[in-house]
Amino acid sequence: MAKYGDLEARPDDGQNEFSDIIKSRSDEHNDVQKKTFTKWINARFSKSGKPPISDMFSDLKDGRKLLDLLEGLTGTSLPKERGSTRVHALNNVNRVLQVLHQNNVDLVNIGGTDIVDGNPKLTLGLLWSIILHWQVKDVMKDIMSDLQQTNSEKILLSWVRQTTRPYSQVNVLNFTTSWTDGLAFNAVLHRHKPDLFSWDRVVKMSPIERLEHAFSKAHTYLGIEKLLDPEDVAVHLPDKKSIIMYLTSLFEVLPQQVTIDAIREVETLP
């Protein structure tokens, strides 16, 4: 029988360790999303001549920056309350939620107080709903309509697989682990812009070098914002939402052919 002080594994130790791993991964993804979403917002503000934000959770709390963002996305002028009280902030954020509702943006369990209080998870959730509507679905609505598809992820994955098929080193199965070595990003670019760089040279690079190479080439020659940092992608499990965001930026400026056969192939993937 174990004495007091002896190290003895408890039945729930394994469960606690698993929970800690999940929480750690979730925190890492939140940090990456915060960084990526901030870059996306600032890219929008740069085009409209508005000053950038620095800390998303605190800078969006009073609702004014969110209304600025929605003005650019909807093309309509939105009144803002300039006072600095909590009531003013709540009124602004509630106006944001009203505009999103009017534009049929899906919001799940997100209220005005969550944003005003700077709740990280729900602020990220709000931004992802905005990005999904205007960055992802809006960019892909024509091709989704043409192909009579409602799943934007399926269309995007079909496009990537169809684009990268000639590259034997690339087999994209998802929006996470398939991107960590940097080959897939470069293959998407090289397929459409083969004169930009040598594929054989890219294959010899390290994953971090490949990712930096792809993001730099896309920025220089296609005007794609560097929404992702190589060190955030070259990990065991990169953030899916951030990768989808970046890929839709590529999808927007590159040829968008997607065949029904490519979609059917994706539907058979594990």
Accessible surface in RSA format (square Angstrom, percent):
REM  Atomic radii and reference values for relative SASA: ProtOr
REM  Chains: A
REM  Algorithm: Lee & Richards
REM  Probe-radius: 1.40
REM  Slices: 20
REM RES _ NUM      All-atoms   Total-Side   Main-Chain    Non-polar    All polar
REM                ABS   REL    ABS   REL    ABS   REL    ABS   REL    ABS   REL
RES MET A   1   235.97 122.2 153.79 101.8  82.18 195.7 132.10 112.3 103.87 137.6
RES ALA A   2    50.75  46.7  21.76  33.6  28.99  65.9  28.02  39.5  22.74  60.2
RES LYS A   3   165.02  80.5 153.36  94.1  11.66  27.8 103.43  93.1  61.59  65.6
RES TYR A   4   230.41 107.6 194.31 110.6  36.10  93.9 155.08 116.5  75.33  92.9
RES GLY A   5    66.49  82.0   0.00   N/A  66.49  82.0  35.19  96.6  31.31  70.1
RES ASP A   6    80.61  56.5  58.86  58.6  21.75  51.4  16.74  39.4  63.87  63.7
RES LEU A   7   183.65 102.3 152.51 109.1  31.14  78.3 153.66 107.9  29.99  80.7
RES GLU A   8   120.52  69.2  96.63  73.1  23.89  56.9  41.43  80.1  79.09  64.6
RES ALA A   9    90.74  83.4  61.00  94.1  29.74  67.7  65.36  92.0  25.39  67.3
RES ARG A  10   151.76  63.7 144.77  73.8   6.99  16.6  53.84  73.6  97.92  59.3
RES PRO A  11   143.79 104.8 104.83  95.6  38.95 141.6 119.41  98.6  24.38 151.5
RES ASP A  12    70.60  49.5  67.20  66.9   3.40   8.0  34.08  80.2  36.51  36.4
RES ASP A  13    53.52  37.5  48.66  48.4   4.86  11.5  25.60  60.3  27.92  27.8
RES GLY A  14    48.08  59.3   0.00   N/A  48.08  59.3  38.30 105.1   9.78  21.9
RES GLN A  15   112.60  63.0 105.78  77.3   6.83  16.3  43.82  93.3  68.79  52.2
RES ASN A  16    68.10  47.0  66.80  64.6   1.30   3.1  21.14  50.9  46.96  45.4
RES GLU A  17   110.64  63.5 106.84  80.8   3.80   9.0  34.63  67.0  76.00  62.1
RES PHE A  18   116.93  58.5 115.13  71.3   1.80   4.7 116.53  70.7   0.39   1.1
RES SER A  19    53.34  45.1  45.66  60.9   7.68  17.7  33.03  70.3  20.31  28.5
RES ASP A  20    93.37  65.4  87.94  87.5   5.43  12.8  27.01  63.6  66.36  66.2
RES ILE A  21    81.86  46.6  78.70  58.6   3.16   7.6  81.62  58.8   0.24   0.6
RES ILE A  22    85.26  48.5  84.70  63.1   0.56   1.3  84.81  61.1   0.45   1.2
RES LYS A  23   129.40  63.1 125.32  76.9   4.08   9.7  99.87  89.9  29.52  31.4
RES SER A  24    54.53  46.1  48.04  64.1   6.49  14.9  29.48  62.8  25.05  35.1
RES ARG A  25    81.97  34.4  81.93  41.8   0.05   0.1  19.64  26.8  62.33  37.8
RES SER A  26    53.73  45.4  46.15  61.6   7.58  17.5  25.43  54.2  28.30  39.7
RES ASP A  27    59.44  41.6  58.11  57.8   1.33   3.1  24.61  57.9  34.82  34.7
RES GLU A  28    97.01  55.7  94.44  71.5   2.57   6.1  38.45  74.4  58.56  47.8
RES HIS A  29    38.43  21.0  38.43  26.7   0.00   0.0  20.85  21.5  17.58  20.5
RES ASN A  30    40.70  28.1  40.08  38.7   0.63   1.5   8.93  21.5  31.77  30.7
RES ASP A  31    95.97  67.2  90.36  89.9   5.61  13.3  27.39  64.5  68.58  68.4
RES VAL A  32    19.64  12.9  19.48  17.6   0.16   0.4  19.64  17.1   0.00   0.0
RES GLN A  33    15.54   8.7  15.54  11.4   0.00   0.0   0.00   0.0  15.54  11.8
RES LYS A  34    54.32  26.5  54.32  33.3   0.00   0.0  26.33  23.7  27.99  29.8
RES LYS A  35    78.62  38.4  71.73  44.0   6.89  16.4  59.44  53.5  19.18  20.4
RES THR A  36     1.88   1.3   1.88   1.9   0.00   0.0   0.00   0.0   1.88   2.8
RES PHE A  37     0.00   0.0   0.00   0.0   0.00   0.0   0.00   0.0   0.00   0.0
RES THR A  38    18.39  13.1  18.39  18.6   0.00   0.0  16.56  22.2   1.82   2.8
RES LYS A  39    60.74  29.6  54.60  33.5   6.14  14.6  51.91  46.7   8.83   9.4
RES TRP A  40     8.58   3.4   8.44   4.1   0.14   0.3   7.61   4.1   0.97   1.6
RES ILE A  41     0.36   0.2   0.36   0.3   0.00   0.0   0.36   0.3   0.00   0.0
RES ASN A  42    34.22  23.6  30.76  29.7   3.47   8.3  15.51  37.3  18.71  18.1
RES ALA A  43    14.19  13.0   7.54  11.6   6.66  15.1  12.50  17.6   1.69   4.5
RES ARG A  44    75.15  31.6  69.66  35.5   5.49  13.1  14.66  20.0  60.49  36.7
RES PHE A  45     2.76   1.4   2.76   1.7   0.00   0.0   2.76   1.7   0.00   0.0
RES SER A  46    86.50  73.1  60.18  80.3  26.32  60.6  30.28  64.5  56.21  78.8
RES LYS A  47   168.97  82.4 127.75  78.4  41.22  98.2  89.69  80.7  79.28  84.5
RES SER A  48    63.34  53.5  29.01  38.7  34.33  79.1  37.50  79.9  25.84  36.2
RES GLY A  49    69.69  85.9   0.00   N/A  69.69  85.9  36.88 101.2  32.80  73.5
RES LYS A  50    61.87  30.2  53.79  33.0   8.08  19.2  17.68  15.9  44.18  47.1
RES PRO A  51    87.26  63.6  80.53  73.4   6.73  24.5  86.79  71.7   0.47   2.9
RES PRO A  52    94.48  68.9  78.39  71.5  16.09  58.5  78.39  64.7  16.09 100.0
RES ILE A  53     8.01   4.6   0.09   0.1   7.92  19.1   2.31   1.7   5.69  15.4
RES SER A  54   102.66  86.7  72.52  96.8  30.14  69.4  53.53 114.0  49.13  68.8
RES ASP A  55    52.92  37.1  52.29  52.0   0.63   1.5  21.71  51.1  31.21  31.1
RES MET A  56     0.02   0.0   0.00   0.0   0.02   0.0   0.00   0.0   0.02   0.0
RES PHE A  57    34.23  17.1  33.28  20.6   0.96   2.5  33.28  20.2   0.96   2.7
RES SER A  58    60.30  51.0  47.04  62.8  13.26  30.6  39.22  83.5  21.09  29.5
RES ASP A  59    44.56  31.2  33.47  33.3  11.09  26.2  11.67  27.5  32.89  32.8
RES LEU A  60     1.14   0.6   1.14   0.8   0.00   0.0   1.14   0.8   0.00   0.0
RES LYS A  61    78.54  38.3  78.47  48.1   0.07   0.2  27.96  25.2  50.58  53.9
RES ASP A  62    45.35  31.8  43.80  43.6   1.55   3.7  24.95  58.7  20.40  20.3
RES GLY A  63     0.00   0.0   0.00   N/A   0.00   0.0   0.00   0.0   0.00   0.0
RES ARG A  64    63.42  26.6  63.42  32.3   0.00   0.0   8.12  11.1  55.30  33.5
RES LYS A  65    42.26  20.6  42.08  25.8   0.18   0.4  35.14  31.6   7.12   7.6
RES LEU A  66     0.03   0.0   0.00   0.0   0.02   0.1   0.03   0.0   0.00   0.0
RES LEU A  67     0.00   0.0   0.00   0.0   0.00   0.0   0.00   0.0   0.00   0.0
RES ASP A  68    23.41  16.4  21.60  21.5   1.81   4.3   0.00   0.0  23.41  23.3
RES LEU A  69     3.49   1.9   1.29   0.9   2.20   5.5   2.70   1.9   0.79   2.1
RES LEU A  70     0.00   0.0   0.00   0.0   0.00   0.0   0.00   0.0   0.00   0.0
RES GLU A  71    32.24  18.5  27.69  21.0   4.55  10.8   9.95  19.2  22.29  18.2
RES GLY A  72    58.48  72.1   0.00   N/A  58.48  72.1  31.91  87.6  26.57  59.5
RES LEU A  73    25.93  14.4   3.79   2.7  22.14  55.6   6.38   4.5  19.55  52.6
RES THR A  74    38.14  27.1   7.95   8.1  30.19  72.0  14.69  19.7  23.45  35.5
RES GLY A  75    69.00  85.1   0.00   N/A  69.00  85.1  35.49  97.4  33.51  75.1
RES THR A  76    74.48  53.0  66.25  67.2   8.23  19.6  68.75  92.3   5.72   8.7
RES SER A  77   103.82  87.7  76.18 101.7  27.63  63.7  47.64 101.4  56.18  78.7
RES LEU A  78    20.46  11.4  18.20  13.0   2.26   5.7  18.25  12.8   2.21   5.9
RES PRO A  79    91.53  66.7  79.62  72.6  11.91  43.3  91.33  75.4   0.20   1.2
RES LYS A  80    39.07  19.1  14.20   8.7  24.87  59.2   2.63   2.4  36.44  38.8
RES GLU A  81    50.89  29.2  45.63  34.5   5.26  12.5  25.75  49.8  25.14  20.5
RES ARG A  82   169.06  71.0 148.66  75.8  20.40  48.6  69.79  95.4  99.26  60.2
RES GLY A  83    27.44  33.8   0.00   N/A  27.44  33.8  19.36  53.1   8.08  18.1
RES SER A  84   116.04  98.1  77.34 103.2  38.70  89.2  49.41 105.2  66.63  93.3
RES THR A  85    73.83  52.5  64.88  65.8   8.96  21.3  70.66  94.9   3.17   4.8
RES ARG A  86   120.66  50.7 107.64  54.9  13.01  31.0  66.20  90.5  54.45  33.0
RES VAL A  87    98.29  64.7  97.77  88.5   0.51   1.2  98.16  85.3   0.13   0.4
RES HIS A  88    56.32  30.8  56.32  39.1   0.00   0.0  27.52  28.4  28.80  33.5
RES ALA A  89    10.14   9.3   9.14  14.1   1.00   2.3   9.79  13.8   0.34   0.9
RES LEU A  90    39.45  22.0  39.45  28.2   0.00   0.0  39.45  27.7   0.00   0.0
RES ASN A  91    57.25  39.5  51.88  50.1   5.37  12.9   8.20  19.7  49.05  47.4
RES ASN A  92     1.18   0.8   1.18   1.1   0.00   0.0   0.00   0.0   1.18   1.1
RES VAL A  93     0.00   0.0   0.00   0.0   0.00   0.0   0.00   0.0   0.00   0.0
RES ASN A  94    73.71  50.8  67.88  65.6   5.83  14.0  25.19  60.6  48.52  46.9
RES ARG A  95    63.53  26.7  60.36  30.8   3.18   7.6  11.63  15.9  51.90  31.5
RES VAL A  96     0.00   0.0   0.00   0.0   0.00   0.0   0.00   0.0   0.00   0.0
RES LEU A  97    28.61  15.9  26.19  18.7   2.42   6.1  26.53  18.6   2.08   5.6
RES GLN A  98   103.68  58.0  96.91  70.8   6.77  16.1  30.39  64.7  73.28  55.6
RES VAL A  99    11.62   7.6  11.62  10.5   0.00   0.0  11.62  10.1   0.00   0.0
RES LEU A 100     0.00   0.0   0.00   0.0   0.00   0.0   0.00   0.0   0.00   0.0
RES HIS A 101   140.67  76.9 134.04  93.2   6.63  17.0  83.57  86.1  57.10  66.4
RES GLN A 102   120.34  67.3  88.39  64.6  31.95  76.1  40.31  85.8  80.03  60.7
RES ASN A 103    49.76  34.3  41.40  40.0   8.36  20.1   6.50  15.6  43.26  41.8
RES ASN A 104   126.36  87.1 105.69 102.1  20.67  49.8  33.36  80.3  93.00  89.9
RES VAL A 105    11.13   7.3   1.04   0.9  10.09  24.3   1.85   1.6   9.28  25.2
RES ASP A 106   106.38  74.5  94.30  93.9  12.07  28.5  34.26  80.6  72.11  71.9
RES LEU A 107    50.45  28.1  19.75  14.1  30.70  77.2  19.94  14.0  30.51  82.1
RES VAL A 108   112.63  74.1 100.15  90.7  12.48  30.1 102.67  89.2   9.95  27.0
RES ASN A 109   132.82  91.6 102.47  99.0  30.34  73.1  39.00  93.9  93.81  90.7
RES ILE A 110    25.21  14.3   6.00   4.5  19.21  46.3   6.80   4.9  18.41  50.0
RES GLY A 111    28.55  35.2   0.00   N/A  28.55  35.2  26.45  72.6   2.10   4.7
RES GLY A 112     8.55  10.5   0.00   N/A   8.55  10.5   1.31   3.6   7.24  16.2
RES THR A 113    66.85  47.5  66.14  67.1   0.72   1.7  42.97  57.7  23.89  36.1
RES ASP A 114    34.91  24.5  32.74  32.6   2.18   5.1   2.18   5.1  32.74  32.6
RES ILE A 115     0.88   0.5   0.46   0.3   0.42   1.0   0.46   0.3   0.42   1.1
RES VAL A 116    11.62   7.6   8.38   7.6   3.24   7.8   8.38   7.3   3.24   8.8
RES ASP A 117    85.77  60.1  58.50  58.2  27.27  64.5  26.13  61.5  59.63  59.5
RES GLY A 118    12.95  16.0   0.00   N/A  12.95  16.0   3.30   9.0   9.65  21.6
RES ASN A 119    53.59  37.0  47.94  46.3   5.65  13.6   8.86  21.3  44.73  43.2
RES PRO A 120    67.79  49.4  67.79  61.8   0.00   0.0  67.79  56.0   0.00   0.0
RES LYS A 121   154.33  75.3 149.74  91.9   4.59  10.9  92.57  83.3  61.77  65.8
RES LEU A 122    42.15  23.5  42.15  30.2   0.00   0.0  42.15  29.6   0.00   0.0
RES THR A 123     0.79   0.6   0.79   0.8   0.00   0.0   0.53   0.7   0.26   0.4
RES LEU A 124     5.30   3.0   4.80   3.4   0.50   1.3   5.02   3.5   0.29   0.8
RES GLY A 125    22.74  28.0   0.00   N/A  22.74  28.0  20.39  56.0   2.35   5.3
RES LEU A 126     0.00   0.0   0.00   0.0   0.00   0.0   0.00   0.0   0.00   0.0
RES LEU A 127     0.00   0.0   0.00   0.0   0.00   0.0   0.00   0.0   0.00   0.0
RES TRP A 128    29.53  11.9  29.53  14.3   0.00   0.0  18.91  10.1  10.62  17.2
RES SER A 129    18.34  15.5  13.83  18.5   4.51  10.4   3.58   7.6  14.77  20.7
RES ILE A 130     0.00   0.0   0.00   0.0   0.00   0.0   0.00   0.0   0.00   0.0
RES ILE A 131     0.00   0.0   0.00   0.0   0.00   0.0   0.00   0.0   0.00   0.0
RES LEU A 132    47.66  26.5  47.66  34.1   0.00   0.0  47.66  33.5   0.00   0.0
RES HIS A 133    50.92  27.8  48.02  33.4   2.91   7.4  26.13  26.9  24.79  28.9
RES TRP A 134    29.55  11.9  23.13  11.2   6.42  15.1   9.65   5.1  19.91  32.3
RES GLN A 135     5.59   3.1   5.59   4.1   0.00   0.0   0.00   0.0   5.59   4.2
RES VAL A 136     1.61   1.1   1.61   1.5   0.00   0.0   1.61   1.4   0.00   0.0
RES LYS A 137    80.12  39.1  78.94  48.4   1.18   2.8  43.23  38.9  36.90  39.3
RES ASP A 138    61.67  43.2  52.22  52.0   9.45  22.4   4.30  10.1  57.37  57.2
RES VAL A 139    29.19  19.2   8.21   7.4  20.98  50.5  15.96  13.9  13.24  35.9
RES MET A 140     0.00   0.0   0.00   0.0   0.00   0.0   0.00   0.0   0.00   0.0
RES LYS A 141   117.63  57.4 111.56  68.5   6.07  14.5  70.34  63.3  47.30  50.4
RES ASP A 142   100.56  70.4  97.92  97.5   2.64   6.2  31.15  73.3  69.40  69.2
RES ILE A 143    20.56  11.7  18.09  13.5   2.47   6.0  19.17  13.8   1.39   3.8
RES MET A 144    20.68  10.7  20.34  13.5   0.34   0.8  19.44  16.5   1.24   1.6
RES SER A 145    81.04  68.5  60.04  80.1  21.01  48.4  34.19  72.8  46.85  65.6
RES ASP A 146   117.80  82.5  84.82  84.4  32.98  78.0  28.95  68.1  88.85  88.6
RES LEU A 147    29.50  16.4  21.57  15.4   7.93  19.9  24.26  17.0   5.24  14.1
RES GLN A 148   164.84  92.2 133.93  97.9  30.91  73.6  44.69  95.1 120.15  91.1
RES GLN A 149    39.22  21.9  30.29  22.1   8.93  21.3   2.09   4.4  37.13  28.2
RES THR A 150   129.66  92.2 107.08 108.6  22.59  53.8  78.11 104.9  51.56  77.9
RES ASN A 151    71.21  49.1  64.77  62.6   6.44  15.5  17.82  42.9  53.39  51.6
RES SER A 152     9.05   7.6   6.48   8.6   2.57   5.9   0.20   0.4   8.85  12.4
RES GLU A 153    62.73  36.0  61.26  46.3   1.47   3.5  18.92  36.6  43.82  35.8
RES LYS A 154    49.57  24.2  45.72  28.1   3.84   9.2  21.41  19.3  28.15  30.0
RES ILE A 155     0.00   0.0   0.00   0.0   0.00   0.0   0.00   0.0   0.00   0.0
RES LEU A 156     0.64   0.4   0.64   0.5   0.00   0.0   0.64   0.4   0.00   0.0
RES LEU A 157    17.02   9.5  17.02  12.2   0.00   0.0  17.02  11.9   0.00   0.0
RES SER A 158     0.02   0.0   0.00   0.0   0.02   0.0   0.02   0.0   0.00   0.0
RES TRP A 159     1.45   0.6   1.45   0.7   0.00   0.0   0.43   0.2   1.02   1.7
RES VAL A 160     0.00   0.0   0.00   0.0   0.00   0.0   0.00   0.0   0.00   0.0
RES ARG A 161    33.30  14.0  29.24  14.9   4.06   9.7   5.20   7.1  28.10  17.0
RES GLN A 162    34.72  19.4  31.98  23.4   2.74   6.5  16.33  34.8  18.39  13.9
RES THR A 163     7.09   5.0   3.72   3.8   3.37   8.0   3.37   4.5   3.72   5.6
RES THR A 164     3.08   2.2   2.94   3.0   0.14   0.3   0.00   0.0   3.08   4.7
RES ARG A 165   131.02  55.0 106.30  54.2  24.72  58.8  72.09  98.5  58.93  35.7
RES PRO A 166    86.15  62.8  45.24  41.2  40.90 148.7  58.09  48.0  28.06 174.4
RES TYR A 167    23.58  11.0  20.00  11.4   3.58   9.3  15.72  11.8   7.87   9.7
RES SER A 168   111.76  94.4  70.48  94.1  41.28  95.1  58.58 124.7  53.18  74.5
RES GLN A 169    87.48  48.9  57.78  42.2  29.71  70.7  38.68  82.3  48.80  37.0
RES VAL A 170    17.62  11.6   2.03   1.8  15.60  37.6   4.58   4.0  13.05  35.4
RES ASN A 171    97.54  67.3  76.89  74.3  20.65  49.7  33.87  81.5  63.67  61.5
RES VAL A 172     1.61   1.1   0.25   0.2   1.37   3.3   0.26   0.2   1.35   3.7
RES LEU A 173    75.89  42.3  64.85  46.4  11.04  27.8  64.85  45.5  11.04  29.7
RES ASN A 174    48.36  33.3  44.77  43.3   3.59   8.6  26.56  63.9  21.80  21.1
RES PHE A 175     9.13   4.6   6.94   4.3   2.18   5.7   6.94   4.2   2.18   6.2
RES THR A 176    23.82  16.9  23.82  24.2   0.00   0.0  15.58  20.9   8.25  12.5
RES THR A 177    63.64  45.3  52.93  53.7  10.71  25.5  39.99  53.7  23.64  35.7
RES SER A 178    24.27  20.5   4.18   5.6  20.10  46.3  11.11  23.7  13.17  18.4
RES TRP A 179     0.02   0.0   0.00   0.0   0.02   0.0   0.02   0.0   0.00   0.0
RES THR A 180    31.86  22.7  30.55  31.0   1.31   3.1  10.10  13.6  21.75  32.9
RES ASP A 181    53.27  37.3  51.81  51.6   1.47   3.5  22.53  53.0  30.74  30.7
RES GLY A 182     0.03   0.0   0.00   N/A   0.03   0.0   0.03   0.1   0.00   0.0
RES LEU A 183    15.03   8.4  15.03  10.8   0.00   0.0  15.03  10.6   0.00   0.0
RES ALA A 184     1.07   1.0   0.73   1.1   0.34   0.8   0.73   1.0   0.34   0.9
RES PHE A 185     0.97   0.5   0.93   0.6   0.04   0.1   0.93   0.6   0.04   0.1
RES ASN A 186     0.00   0.0   0.00   0.0   0.00   0.0   0.00   0.0   0.00   0.0
RES ALA A 187     0.00   0.0   0.00   0.0   0.00   0.0   0.00   0.0   0.00   0.0
RES VAL A 188     0.00   0.0   0.00   0.0   0.00   0.0   0.00   0.0   0.00   0.0
RES LEU A 189     1.54   0.9   1.54   1.1   0.00   0.0   1.54   1.1   0.00   0.0
RES HIS A 190    29.64  16.2  29.18  20.3   0.45   1.2  23.04  23.7   6.60   7.7
RES ARG A 191   104.08  43.7  85.17  43.4  18.92  45.0  13.60  18.6  90.49  54.8
RES HIS A 192    45.47  24.9  22.08  15.3  23.39  59.8  17.80  18.3  27.67  32.2
RES LYS A 193    84.75  41.3  81.44  50.0   3.31   7.9  28.35  25.5  56.40  60.1
RES PRO A 194    73.47  53.5  63.22  57.6  10.25  37.3  63.22  52.2  10.25  63.7
RES ASP A 195   144.65 101.3 110.87 110.4  33.78  79.9  40.71  95.8 103.94 103.7
RES LEU A 196    38.67  21.5  22.45  16.1  16.22  40.8  24.38  17.1  14.29  38.5
RES PHE A 197    16.10   8.1   0.38   0.2  15.72  40.9  13.77   8.3   2.34   6.7
RES SER A 198    57.43  48.5  44.94  60.0  12.49  28.8  40.19  85.6  17.25  24.2
RES TRP A 199    28.94  11.6  25.75  12.5   3.19   7.5  23.44  12.5   5.50   8.9
RES ASP A 200    99.19  69.5  96.79  96.3   2.40   5.7  23.73  55.9  75.46  75.3
RES ARG A 201   123.07  51.7 119.06  60.7   4.01   9.6  62.77  85.8  60.30  36.5
RES VAL A 202     0.00   0.0   0.00   0.0   0.00   0.0   0.00   0.0   0.00   0.0
RES VAL A 203    47.33  31.1  40.73  36.9   6.60  15.9  40.73  35.4   6.60  17.9
RES LYS A 204   176.12  85.9 138.37  84.9  37.75  89.9  93.39  84.1  82.73  88.1
RES MET A 205    31.27  16.2  23.32  15.4   7.95  18.9  26.04  22.1   5.23   6.9
RES SER A 206    49.51  41.8  40.75  54.4   8.76  20.2  41.89  89.2   7.61  10.7
RES PRO A 207    56.86  41.4  56.86  51.8   0.00   0.0  56.86  46.9   0.00   0.0
RES ILE A 208    80.42  45.8  80.40  59.9   0.02   0.0  80.40  57.9   0.02   0.0
RES GLU A 209    96.87  55.6  90.74  68.6   6.13  14.6  35.68  69.0  61.19  50.0
RES ARG A 210    27.68  11.6  27.68  14.1   0.00   0.0   0.00   0.0  27.68  16.8
RES LEU A 211     0.00   0.0   0.00   0.0   0.00   0.0   0.00   0.0   0.00   0.0
RES GLU A 212    72.18  41.4  72.18  54.6   0.00   0.0  43.54  84.2  28.63  23.4
RES HIS A 213    20.92  11.4  13.70   9.5   7.21  18.5  20.59  21.2   0.33   0.4
RES ALA A 214     1.04   1.0   1.00   1.6   0.04   0.1   1.00   1.4   0.04   0.1
RES PHE A 215     1.37   0.7   1.16   0.7   0.21   0.5   1.16   0.7   0.21   0.6
RES SER A 216    33.29  28.1  32.32  43.1   0.97   2.2  27.66  58.9   5.63   7.9
RES LYS A 217    46.13  22.5  45.76  28.1   0.38   0.9  13.47  12.1  32.66  34.8
RES ALA A 218     0.27   0.3   0.12   0.2   0.16   0.4   0.27   0.4   0.00   0.0
RES HIS A 219    81.03  44.3  75.03  52.2   5.99  15.3  44.09  45.4  36.93  43.0
RES THR A 220    96.31  68.5  64.68  65.6  31.62  75.4  48.66  65.4  47.65  72.0
RES TYR A 221   122.45  57.2  91.41  52.0  31.03  80.8  54.83  41.2  67.61  83.3
RES LEU A 222    32.01  17.8  11.22   8.0  20.79  52.3  17.79  12.5  14.22  38.3
RES GLY A 223    57.65  71.1   0.00   N/A  57.65  71.1  30.35  83.3  27.30  61.2
RES ILE A 224     8.94   5.1   6.93   5.2   2.01   4.8   8.77   6.3   0.18   0.5
RES GLU A 225    78.28  44.9  75.04  56.8   3.24   7.7  16.40  31.7  61.88  50.5
RES LYS A 226    75.94  37.0  70.55  43.3   5.39  12.8  41.15  37.0  34.79  37.1
RES LEU A 227     3.94   2.2   3.40   2.4   0.53   1.3   3.40   2.4   0.53   1.4
RES LEU A 228     5.01   2.8   2.26   1.6   2.75   6.9   3.16   2.2   1.85   5.0
RES ASP A 229    30.96  21.7  29.97  29.8   0.99   2.3   2.89   6.8  28.07  28.0
RES PRO A 230    14.02  10.2  14.02  12.8   0.00   0.0  14.02  11.6   0.00   0.0
RES GLU A 231   104.05  59.7  94.13  71.2   9.91  23.6  50.18  97.1  53.87  44.0
RES ASP A 232    24.69  17.3  19.23  19.1   5.46  12.9   4.00   9.4  20.69  20.6
RES VAL A 233     2.06   1.4   2.06   1.9   0.00   0.0   2.06   1.8   0.00   0.0
RES ALA A 234    35.15  32.3   7.92  12.2  27.23  61.9  10.63  15.0  24.52  65.0
RES VAL A 235    65.01  42.8  52.83  47.8  12.18  29.4  62.62  54.4   2.40   6.5
RES HIS A 236   141.47  77.3 120.87  84.0  20.61  52.7  85.75  88.4  55.73  64.8
RES LEU A 237    60.22  33.5  53.20  38.1   7.01  17.6  53.20  37.4   7.01  18.9
RES PRO A 238     1.80   1.3   0.81   0.7   0.99   3.6   1.80   1.5   0.00   0.0
RES ASP A 239     6.29   4.4   3.80   3.8   2.49   5.9   0.28   0.7   6.01   6.0
RES LYS A 240    85.04  41.5  83.67  51.3   1.37   3.3  41.44  37.3  43.60  46.4
RES LYS A 241    68.51  33.4  68.50  42.0   0.00   0.0  34.43  31.0  34.08  36.3
RES SER A 242     0.98   0.8   0.98   1.3   0.00   0.0   0.98   2.1   0.00   0.0
RES ILE A 243     1.12   0.6   1.12   0.8   0.00   0.0   1.12   0.8   0.00   0.0
RES ILE A 244     2.60   1.5   2.60   1.9   0.00   0.0   2.60   1.9   0.00   0.0
RES MET A 245     0.00   0.0   0.00   0.0   0.00   0.0   0.00   0.0   0.00   0.0
RES TYR A 246     2.12   1.0   2.12   1.2   0.00   0.0   1.20   0.9   0.92   1.1
RES LEU A 247     0.00   0.0   0.00   0.0   0.00   0.0   0.00   0.0   0.00   0.0
RES THR A 248     0.00   0.0   0.00   0.0   0.00   0.0   0.00   0.0   0.00   0.0
RES SER A 249    14.71  12.4  13.66  18.2   1.05   2.4   7.22  15.4   7.49  10.5
RES LEU A 250     1.08   0.6   1.08   0.8   0.00   0.0   1.08   0.8   0.00   0.0
RES PHE A 251     0.00   0.0   0.00   0.0   0.00   0.0   0.00   0.0   0.00   0.0
RES GLU A 252    95.95  55.1  77.45  58.6  18.50  44.0  20.19  39.0  75.76  61.9
RES VAL A 253    73.61  48.4  40.42  36.6  33.18  80.0  47.77  41.5  25.84  70.1
RES LEU A 254     6.34   3.5   0.65   0.5   5.69  14.3   2.23   1.6   4.11  11.1
RES PRO A 255    63.36  46.2  51.16  46.6  12.20  44.3  62.66  51.7   0.70   4.4
RES GLN A 256    62.59  35.0  52.90  38.7   9.70  23.1  16.03  34.1  46.57  35.3
RES GLN A 257   120.82  67.6 109.31  79.9  11.51  27.4  60.76 129.3  60.06  45.6
RES VAL A 258    14.14   9.3   0.00   0.0  14.14  34.1   0.34   0.3  13.80  37.4
RES THR A 259    66.57  47.3  61.60  62.5   4.97  11.8  61.58  82.7   4.99   7.5
RES ILE A 260    69.24  39.4  65.30  48.6   3.93   9.5  65.30  47.0   3.93  10.7
RES ASP A 261   102.71  71.9  95.24  94.8   7.47  17.7  30.99  72.9  71.72  71.5
RES ALA A 262     2.93   2.7   0.62   0.9   2.31   5.3   2.27   3.2   0.66   1.8
RES ILE A 263     2.66   1.5   2.66   2.0   0.00   0.0   2.66   1.9   0.00   0.0
RES ARG A 264   143.09  60.1 141.98  72.4   1.11   2.6  49.21  67.3  93.88  56.9
RES GLU A 265    60.05  34.5  53.68  40.6   6.37  15.2  29.13  56.3  30.93  25.3
RES VAL A 266    15.81  10.4   9.85   8.9   5.97  14.4   9.85   8.6   5.97  16.2
RES GLU A 267    95.66  54.9  59.89  45.3  35.77  85.2  29.95  57.9  65.71  53.7
RES THR A 268   110.12  78.3  78.58  79.7  31.54  75.2  72.41  97.3  37.71  57.0
RES LEU A 269    40.29  22.4  20.63  14.8  19.67  49.4  21.28  14.9  19.01  51.2
RES PRO A 270   159.58 116.3  89.92  82.0  69.66 253.2 130.91 108.1  28.67 178.2
END  Absolute sums over single chains surface
CHAIN  1 A    14256.3      11565.0       2691.3       7581.0       6675.3
END  Absolute sums over all chains
TOTAL         14256.3      11565.0       2691.3       7581.0       6675.3
